[in-house]
């Protein structure tokens, strides 16, 4: 997870309250829908589902629902700011306010810090692409994030004197040399586009089932991503273990295998016993689900 306020603390009094166009509202609804679809999936090894808290003792499904509700105005707001040509500092200011709303709704539990960062940038990019009169889609939105705000995003990786002020994601990036969420975003979300979207679309074409496609995508992302949440909880051994387990699941056929659910549930129990949680992969699944539906916005 990444701290949205890891750069400069900005004045909340100057926060713009933009007019929402119909497209801003549709973009915001897609973001909220993507978050709900991600948390509603089951089984998900180590992650919160409607019936389990995974490897988390401080949150459950209801915590996520409260968080999603608290963020419902953030996404159209930041889409409108992107449509207006906002710089990264203005987007960051909205993210800071959204994080405060999330923490107030969850009694201080971080449920969606990664989504505030990732989906916030993509909503802003979607607004900007539409304002430029261009065709909106996954490639256009991701390219906009990289080209418009990539350099500013990477500024947040500048070393800090006080390591205690680092988020888990930045601490792990510093300790293990992992790229983390900032580098993924600054590069235009290559893992979500090349691994996530390809898997989602291929599985959907094969099965016709959006839920199966999303689950297959999660396991593919777990096998592919250098997940900073896994690094935080399990170090390099924990990350390697989780990646190997996900790779084995995919190699055996994934959700196309007859006993896939039993295998996924066994992995879920195993991850909980090891306290592993692929939160970074879950964040990118939300990104993938959002990108997969962007073509419907005009």
PEKADA-V786404 format. One record per pair of residues at least 12 apart in sequence whose ideal C-beta (glycine too) atoms are under 7 Angstrom apart, sorted by the first residue. I is the first residue (numbers start at 1). J is the second residue. Records with the same first field share a line. If there is no record, write none. Layout:
BEGIN
I->J + J
END
This chain:
BEGIN
1->110 + 113 + 114 + 167 + 168 + 169 + 229 + 279
2->113 + 114 + 117 + 167 + 169 + 170 + 180 + 181 + 182
3->113 + 167 + 170
4->92 + 95 + 96 + 99 + 113 + 116 + 117
5->96 + 99
6->156 + 167 + 170
7->92 + 155 + 156
10->89 + 92 + 93 + 96
12->97
15->93 + 94 + 97
16->81 + 90
18->77 + 80 + 81 + 84
19->80
20->76 + 80
21->80 + 83
23->130 + 297
24->76 + 79 + 80 + 83 + 127
25->76
26->297
27->75 + 76 + 79 + 123 + 126 + 127 + 297
28->75 + 76 + 79 + 123
30->290 + 293 + 297
31->75 + 119 + 123 + 290
32->68 + 72 + 75
34->119 + 286 + 289 + 290
35->68 + 112 + 115 + 286
36->68
37->214 + 289
38->282 + 285 + 286 + 289
39->61 + 64
41->211 + 214 + 215 + 218
43->261 + 264 + 265 + 268
44->218 + 268
45->267 + 268 + 271 + 278
46->271 + 272 + 276 + 277 + 278
47->277 + 278 + 282
48->60 + 61 + 64
49->61
54->272 + 277
55->271 + 272 + 275 + 276 + 277
56->277
58->109
59->109 + 111
63->106 + 109 + 111
64->111
66->105 + 106
67->102 + 105 + 106 + 111 + 112
69->105
70->101 + 102 + 104 + 105
71->98 + 101 + 102 + 112
74->94 + 98 + 120
75->119 + 123
77->94
78->91 + 94 + 120 + 123 + 124
79->123 + 124 + 126 + 127
80->127
81->94 + 124
82->123 + 124 + 125 + 126 + 127 + 128
83->127 + 128 + 130 + 131
85->128
86->124
88->149 + 152 + 153
91->120 + 121 + 124
94->120
95->116 + 117 + 120
98->116
99->113 + 116
102->116
114->181 + 279 + 283
115->283 + 286
117->181
118->181 + 185 + 283 + 287
119->286 + 287 + 290
121->145 + 149 + 185
122->141 + 145 + 287 + 290
125->141 + 144 + 145 + 148
126->141 + 294 + 297
128->144 + 148
129->141 + 144
136->294 + 297 + 298
137->294 + 295
138->193 + 197 + 291 + 294
141->291 + 294
142->188 + 189 + 193
143->188
145->185 + 188
146->186 + 187 + 188
150->186
153->182 + 185 + 186
154->182 + 186
156->182
157->173 + 182
168->228 + 232
169->181 + 228
172->228 + 231 + 232
173->228
176->231 + 236
178->226 + 228 + 231
179->226
180->228
181->280 + 283
189->287
191->221 + 224 + 225 + 284
192->284 + 287 + 288 + 291
195->220 + 221 + 224
196->217 + 221 + 284 + 285 + 288
197->288 + 291 + 292
199->216 + 217 + 220
200->213 + 214 + 217 + 288 + 292
203->216 + 255
212->255
214->285 + 289
215->255
216->254 + 255
217->285 + 288
218->281 + 285
219->246 + 249 + 250 + 254
220->250
221->281 + 284 + 285
222->242 + 243 + 246 + 278 + 281
223->243 + 246 + 247 + 250
225->280 + 281 + 284
226->239
227->239 + 278 + 280 + 281
228->280
229->277 + 278 + 279 + 280
230->242 + 276 + 278
233->275 + 276 + 277
234->274 + 276
238->274 + 276
242->276 + 278
245->267
249->263 + 264 + 267
END
